[in-house]
Amino acid sequence: MLSRTITRQNKVFVPVSKLFSSSTEAKTFVLEYTYVDNMAEKRVPVRPAHLEFTKSYVDNKSLIAGGALVPAMETGLLLFRGSKDMVETFAKNDPYVVNRVVTKYKISEWAIAVGGI
Protein backbone atom coordinates (compact mmCIF):
# COMPACT_ATOMS: atom_id res chain seq x y z
CA MET A 1 0.00 0.00 0.00
CA LEU A 2 1.36 3.38 -1.02
CA SER A 3 1.47 5.70 1.97
CA ARG A 4 3.84 8.46 0.92
CA THR A 5 3.17 11.68 -0.94
CA ILE A 6 4.13 11.47 -4.63
CA THR A 7 5.23 14.41 -6.76
CA ARG A 8 4.95 14.25 -10.56
CA GLN A 9 5.62 17.20 -12.84
CA ASN A 10 5.12 19.73 -10.02
CA LYS A 11 1.84 18.10 -8.97
CA VAL A 12 1.43 16.60 -5.53
CA PHE A 13 -0.60 13.44 -5.08
CA VAL A 14 -1.65 12.70 -1.51
CA PRO A 15 -2.75 9.22 -0.42
CA VAL A 16 -6.45 8.95 0.37
CA SER A 17 -5.62 7.85 3.91
CA LYS A 18 -4.18 11.32 4.57
CA LEU A 19 -7.35 13.04 3.39
CA PHE A 20 -9.47 11.70 6.24
CA SER A 21 -7.85 12.93 9.40
CA SER A 22 -9.13 12.02 12.84
CA SER A 23 -7.89 15.32 14.25
CA THR A 24 -10.09 17.87 15.96
CA GLU A 25 -9.81 20.42 13.15
CA ALA A 26 -13.03 21.77 11.67
CA LYS A 27 -14.65 19.52 9.11
CA THR A 28 -17.20 20.27 6.42
CA PHE A 29 -20.73 18.89 6.69
CA VAL A 30 -23.84 18.99 4.56
CA LEU A 31 -27.15 19.10 6.42
CA GLU A 32 -29.91 17.86 4.12
CA TYR A 33 -33.50 18.69 4.98
CA THR A 34 -36.58 17.02 3.57
CA TYR A 35 -39.44 19.50 3.65
CA VAL A 36 -43.18 19.03 4.02
CA ASP A 37 -45.34 19.27 0.90
CA ASN A 38 -46.06 22.86 -0.07
CA MET A 39 -43.10 24.04 1.99
CA ALA A 40 -42.98 27.55 0.50
CA GLU A 41 -46.43 28.25 1.96
CA LYS A 42 -46.10 26.28 5.21
CA ARG A 43 -42.79 27.90 6.21
CA VAL A 44 -44.25 31.44 6.27
CA PRO A 45 -45.13 31.54 10.00
CA VAL A 46 -41.73 30.19 11.14
CA ARG A 47 -39.37 31.62 8.52
CA PRO A 48 -38.48 34.76 10.53
CA ALA A 49 -37.55 32.61 13.55
CA HIS A 50 -35.56 30.24 11.30
CA LEU A 51 -33.59 33.12 9.73
CA GLU A 52 -32.93 34.68 13.15
CA PHE A 53 -31.79 31.29 14.47
CA THR A 54 -29.28 30.87 11.63
CA LYS A 55 -27.76 34.34 12.16
CA SER A 56 -25.34 33.40 14.97
CA TYR A 57 -24.09 30.39 12.96
CA VAL A 58 -23.52 32.62 9.93
CA ASP A 59 -21.84 35.31 12.06
CA ASN A 60 -19.34 32.86 13.54
CA LYS A 61 -18.74 31.34 10.08
CA SER A 62 -20.02 27.88 11.03
CA LEU A 63 -22.89 28.07 8.53
CA ILE A 64 -21.38 28.78 5.12
CA ALA A 65 -24.53 28.70 2.99
CA GLY A 66 -28.01 27.26 2.96
CA GLY A 67 -31.16 27.16 0.91
CA ALA A 68 -33.78 25.08 -0.85
CA LEU A 69 -33.31 23.28 -4.13
CA VAL A 70 -35.60 24.81 -6.73
CA PRO A 71 -38.06 24.75 -8.31
CA ALA A 72 -39.76 22.06 -6.22
CA MET A 73 -38.37 23.16 -2.81
CA GLU A 74 -38.62 19.61 -1.50
CA THR A 75 -35.04 19.57 -0.20
CA GLY A 76 -32.85 22.04 1.65
CA LEU A 77 -29.07 21.94 1.85
CA LEU A 78 -26.98 23.72 4.47
CA LEU A 79 -23.19 23.72 4.39
CA PHE A 80 -21.29 23.87 7.70
CA ARG A 81 -17.71 24.03 8.98
CA GLY A 82 -17.28 22.64 12.46
CA SER A 83 -18.16 19.42 14.22
CA LYS A 84 -20.91 16.90 13.63
CA ASP A 85 -22.20 17.58 17.16
CA MET A 86 -22.56 21.28 16.32
CA VAL A 87 -24.53 20.47 13.15
CA GLU A 88 -26.74 18.04 15.09
CA THR A 89 -27.42 20.73 17.72
CA PHE A 90 -28.30 23.18 14.96
CA ALA A 91 -30.71 20.73 13.33
CA LYS A 92 -32.47 19.74 16.56
CA ASN A 93 -33.07 23.38 17.50
CA ASP A 94 -33.86 24.90 14.10
CA PRO A 95 -37.42 26.31 14.11
CA TYR A 96 -38.06 24.53 10.80
CA VAL A 97 -37.38 21.17 12.51
CA VAL A 98 -39.08 22.06 15.80
CA ASN A 99 -42.22 23.23 13.95
CA ARG A 100 -42.21 20.27 11.55
CA VAL A 101 -41.55 22.17 8.33
CA VAL A 102 -38.70 19.65 8.02
CA THR A 103 -39.88 16.04 8.08
CA LYS A 104 -36.41 14.49 8.32
CA TYR A 105 -32.78 15.49 8.10
CA LYS A 106 -29.46 13.85 7.32
CA ILE A 107 -25.94 14.99 8.24
CA SER A 108 -23.06 13.95 5.98
CA GLU A 109 -19.39 14.79 6.20
CA TRP A 110 -18.14 16.21 2.91
CA ALA A 111 -14.60 15.44 1.75
CA ILE A 112 -13.92 18.39 -0.56
CA ALA A 113 -11.88 17.21 -3.54
CA VAL A 114 -11.51 20.42 -5.55
CA GLY A 115 -11.84 24.08 -4.74
CA GLY A 116 -12.29 25.26 -1.22
CA ILE A 117 -14.49 27.14 1.18
CORZI-V401003 format. One record per pair of residues at least 6 apart in sequence whose C-alpha atoms are under 6 Angstrom apart, sorted by the first residue. I is the first residue (numbers start at 1). J is the second residue. D is the distance in Angstrom with one decimal. If there is no record, write none. Layout:
I|J|D  I|J|D
This chain:
3|15|6.0  5|13|5.9  5|14|5.0  6|12|5.9  6|13|5.1  26|81|5.9  26|82|4.4  27|81|5.5  27|82|5.3  28|80|5.6  28|81|4.6  28|109|5.9  28|110|5.5  29|79|5.9  29|80|5.1  29|108|5.5  29|109|4.3  29|110|5.3  30|78|5.7  30|79|4.8  30|107|5.8  30|108|5.3  31|77|5.7  31|78|5.0  31|106|5.8  31|107|4.7  32|76|5.7  32|77|4.7  32|105|5.5  32|106|5.2  33|75|5.5  33|76|4.8  33|105|4.5  34|75|4.8  34|102|5.6  34|103|5.7  34|104|5.4  35|74|5.2  35|75|5.8  35|101|5.8  35|102|4.4  35|103|5.6  36|101|5.6  50|95|5.2  57|63|5.1  62|80|5.4  62|81|4.9  63|80|4.6  64|79|5.4  64|80|5.6  65|78|5.7  65|79|5.3  66|77|5.5  66|78|4.0  67|76|5.4  67|77|5.7  68|75|5.7  68|76|4.0  69|75|5.7  69|76|5.9  96|102|5.7
